[in-house]
Amino acid sequence: EENGKDDEATEEWAFPNGDSQRENMDTSCPRPDPSATTRIFVGNLPFKVTEDDLHEFFSGCGQIVEVTWITDRETGNFYGTIFVEFAAADQAAQALALNGAKFGGRNLKIEASKPRKNAAGTYAAQGQRATKPMKPKPDGCVEIFIGNLSDAIDEDTTANFFGDCGEVQDIRWVMDKNTGQFRRCGFVMFDSTEAVDKAVLKNGRPLLGRNIRIDYA
C-alpha cells in the first residue's frame, strides 16, 4: 500500500511496445466490451511519472485525449492514480488489457472508469481536470511545457494566448516518434524568465475548449 513517499524504483520503465516483457499482466479475464467506455482508471503509479511516460506506455492502444491527475485537494500531492480518456472505446479496451503490467517497478491497476459521486470532495470529480502541481522553477527558466492541447492548436493561436506575458521566441510541438502523430503537448520559449512567471499563471485556463496544463521546462 502507498505510504506517500517515492519508492525511487531502480527498474526501467517497462513499456508494452518496447523490448521489455509484459510482466504479471492480467490475461485470465476476457477483454471488456469495447463499447463500454473510453475512460479508464490507472492506479499504483510511481509518484514521479510524467504525461510523456503515460503517452509512451499506452502508445500501442490509441490516442489519449486527456489525462486527469488525482491529487489531494488541500496539499496538491499526487496520489499515484489518474484517469485516462481515449479517443475511442476499442482503444480503451486495449489499455484495460494491460492491467497488472509492470511500470516503473510497480504493477499497475487498470480498470474501466465508473461514474460515481465524489467522496467528501477529496478527489477531483470525474469530468473535471485536476491540475497537477508544477515542479520547482529552474534558475533562469525561459521555457515552459504546455499539455492537454487541442488538435486544432497552431503557433499563431499559442503566441496570441501568451501574448500578454512577453515575447514568444519559439514554439515546438511534441510528435510521436513512431507514428508522427501530435501528442497534444509542446514547449514555448520566451525572451525572459519574467515572461515565464506570467505564463505559468495561465495553468488550467481554457484554450480552444481545453484546459491546458503548464509546467516549467
C-alpha positions as CSV (number, residue, x, y, z in Angstrom):
1,E,0.0,0.0,0.0
2,E,1.2,3.5,-0.8
3,N,3.0,5.3,2.1
4,G,3.1,8.7,0.4
5,K,6.8,8.5,-0.4
6,D,8.5,8.0,-3.7
7,D,9.9,4.4,-3.9
8,E,12.8,5.6,-6.0
9,A,12.3,2.5,-8.1
10,T,15.5,1.4,-9.8
11,E,13.9,-0.6,-12.6
12,E,13.5,0.9,-16.0
13,W,10.1,1.7,-17.4
14,A,8.6,-1.4,-18.9
15,F,6.7,-0.2,-22.0
16,P,4.3,-2.6,-23.6
17,N,5.6,-1.9,-27.1
18,G,9.3,-1.9,-26.2
19,D,11.8,-4.8,-25.7
20,S,10.7,-5.4,-22.1
21,Q,8.4,-8.4,-21.4
22,R,4.8,-7.7,-20.2
23,E,5.2,-8.9,-16.7
24,N,2.4,-10.0,-14.4
25,M,-0.3,-8.9,-16.9
26,D,-3.9,-9.9,-16.3
27,T,-4.6,-12.3,-19.2
28,S,-7.0,-14.6,-17.4
29,C,-10.1,-12.4,-17.9
30,P,-11.7,-11.7,-21.3
31,R,-11.3,-8.3,-22.8
32,P,-14.1,-5.9,-21.8
33,D,-16.7,-4.9,-24.3
34,P,-15.2,-2.2,-26.5
35,S,-18.5,-0.3,-26.5
36,A,-18.4,0.1,-22.7
37,T,-16.2,3.1,-22.1
38,T,-13.5,5.4,-23.4
39,R,-12.2,6.3,-19.9
40,I,-10.0,4.2,-17.7
41,F,-8.7,4.4,-14.1
42,V,-5.0,3.7,-13.6
43,G,-3.6,3.2,-10.1
44,N,-0.3,2.3,-8.3
45,L,1.7,4.7,-10.5
46,P,5.1,6.0,-9.4
47,F,4.9,9.4,-8.0
48,K,7.4,10.8,-10.5
49,V,5.5,9.7,-13.6
50,T,5.1,12.3,-16.3
51,E,2.5,12.7,-19.0
52,D,5.1,11.8,-21.6
53,D,5.7,8.5,-19.8
54,L,2.0,7.7,-19.9
55,H,1.7,8.6,-23.6
56,E,4.6,6.2,-24.4
57,F,3.3,3.4,-22.2
58,F,-0.2,3.5,-23.9
59,S,1.1,4.4,-27.4
60,G,0.1,1.0,-28.7
61,C,-3.5,1.4,-27.5
62,G,-4.5,4.5,-29.4
63,Q,-4.9,8.3,-29.0
64,I,-5.0,9.7,-25.5
65,V,-7.4,12.6,-25.3
66,E,-6.9,13.7,-21.7
67,V,-5.1,12.7,-18.5
68,T,-6.7,13.6,-15.2
69,W,-4.3,13.6,-12.3
70,I,-5.8,12.7,-8.9
71,T,-4.4,15.0,-6.2
72,D,-5.2,15.9,-2.6
73,R,-7.5,18.9,-2.6
74,E,-5.7,20.5,0.3
75,T,-2.0,19.7,-0.3
76,G,-2.0,19.2,-4.1
77,N,0.1,15.9,-3.6
78,F,-0.3,13.4,-6.4
79,Y,-1.9,10.1,-5.2
80,G,-0.4,7.9,-7.8
81,T,-3.7,7.5,-9.6
82,I,-5.1,9.0,-12.8
83,F,-8.0,8.8,-15.3
84,V,-7.1,8.4,-18.9
85,E,-9.6,9.3,-21.7
86,F,-9.1,7.7,-25.1
87,A,-10.4,8.8,-28.5
88,A,-12.4,5.5,-28.9
89,A,-13.8,2.7,-26.8
90,D,-11.8,0.0,-28.6
91,Q,-8.6,1.9,-27.7
92,A,-9.6,2.0,-24.0
93,A,-10.3,-1.8,-24.2
94,Q,-6.7,-2.4,-25.3
95,A,-5.5,-0.3,-22.4
96,L,-7.7,-2.3,-20.0
97,A,-5.9,-5.5,-21.2
98,L,-2.7,-4.0,-19.7
99,N,-4.0,-4.4,-16.1
100,G,-1.1,-5.7,-14.0
101,A,1.6,-4.7,-16.4
102,K,4.9,-3.6,-14.9
103,F,5.6,0.2,-15.0
104,G,8.4,1.9,-13.1
105,G,8.8,-1.1,-10.8
106,R,5.1,-1.3,-9.9
107,N,2.2,-3.5,-11.1
108,L,-0.4,-1.2,-12.5
109,K,-4.1,-1.4,-11.5
110,I,-6.2,-0.6,-14.6
111,E,-10.0,-0.6,-14.6
112,A,-12.9,0.8,-16.5
113,S,-13.9,4.2,-15.1
114,K,-17.3,4.1,-13.5
115,P,-19.3,7.3,-12.8
116,R,-19.5,7.9,-9.0
117,K,-20.0,10.7,-6.6
118,N,-17.0,12.5,-5.1
119,A,-16.1,11.3,-1.7
120,A,-16.2,14.4,0.6
121,G,-14.6,16.4,-2.2
122,T,-11.2,14.8,-1.6
123,Y,-10.6,13.9,-5.3
124,A,-11.3,15.9,-8.4
125,A,-14.6,14.9,-9.8
126,Q,-14.7,12.9,-13.0
127,G,-15.2,15.1,-16.0
128,Q,-13.0,17.8,-14.4
129,R,-9.3,18.1,-15.0
130,A,-7.2,18.3,-11.8
131,T,-4.2,20.5,-12.2
132,K,-1.0,18.6,-11.4
133,P,1.3,20.6,-9.1
134,M,4.1,22.3,-11.0
135,K,7.7,21.3,-10.3
136,P,10.0,24.0,-8.9
137,K,11.1,26.7,-11.3
138,P,14.7,26.1,-12.6
139,D,17.0,29.1,-12.3
140,G,16.8,31.4,-15.3
141,C,14.0,29.3,-16.8
142,V,12.7,30.8,-20.1
143,E,10.7,27.8,-21.4
144,I,7.5,26.1,-20.4
145,F,5.8,22.8,-21.2
146,I,2.1,23.0,-22.4
147,G,-0.1,20.0,-22.4
148,N,-3.7,18.9,-23.0
149,L,-3.8,20.9,-26.2
150,S,-6.5,20.8,-28.9
151,D,-5.6,19.1,-32.2
152,A,-6.5,22.5,-33.7
153,I,-3.8,24.3,-32.0
154,D,-1.2,26.2,-34.0
155,E,1.7,28.6,-33.5
156,D,-0.4,31.8,-34.0
157,T,-3.0,30.8,-31.5
158,T,-0.4,29.8,-29.0
159,A,1.5,33.1,-29.4
160,N,-1.7,35.1,-29.0
161,F,-2.6,33.2,-25.9
162,F,0.7,34.1,-24.3
163,G,1.0,37.5,-25.9
164,D,0.4,39.4,-22.7
165,C,3.2,37.5,-20.9
166,G,6.2,38.5,-23.1
167,E,7.7,37.8,-26.4
168,V,7.4,34.3,-27.6
169,Q,10.6,33.3,-29.3
170,D,10.0,29.7,-30.2
171,I,7.2,27.0,-30.2
172,R,7.9,23.3,-30.5
173,W,5.3,20.6,-30.8
174,V,5.8,17.0,-29.4
175,M,5.2,14.3,-32.0
176,D,5.1,10.5,-31.6
177,K,8.5,9.3,-32.9
178,N,6.9,6.1,-34.4
179,T,3.6,7.4,-35.9
180,G,4.3,11.1,-36.3
181,Q,1.1,11.8,-34.5
182,F,0.7,15.0,-32.5
183,R,0.8,14.2,-28.8
184,R,-1.2,17.3,-27.8
185,C,1.7,19.0,-26.0
186,G,4.7,21.2,-26.7
187,F,7.1,23.8,-25.5
188,V,7.1,27.6,-25.6
189,M,10.3,29.6,-25.2
190,F,10.1,33.3,-24.1
191,D,12.5,36.2,-24.2
192,S,12.8,36.4,-20.4
193,T,12.3,34.4,-17.2
194,E,9.8,37.1,-16.1
195,A,7.6,36.2,-19.0
196,V,7.6,32.6,-17.8
197,D,6.4,33.8,-14.4
198,K,3.4,35.4,-16.1
199,A,2.8,32.4,-18.4
200,V,2.6,29.8,-15.7
201,L,-0.3,31.8,-14.1
202,K,-2.4,30.6,-17.1
203,N,-2.1,27.0,-16.0
204,G,-5.5,25.4,-16.2
205,R,-7.1,28.1,-18.3
206,P,-9.1,27.1,-21.4
207,L,-7.5,27.3,-24.9
208,L,-9.6,26.1,-27.9
209,G,-12.0,24.4,-25.5
210,R,-9.4,22.5,-23.4
211,N,-8.0,23.5,-20.0
212,I,-4.3,23.4,-20.7
213,R,-1.6,22.2,-18.4
214,I,1.5,24.3,-17.9
215,D,4.8,23.4,-16.2
216,Y,8.4,24.7,-16.2
217,A,10.6,23.0,-18.8
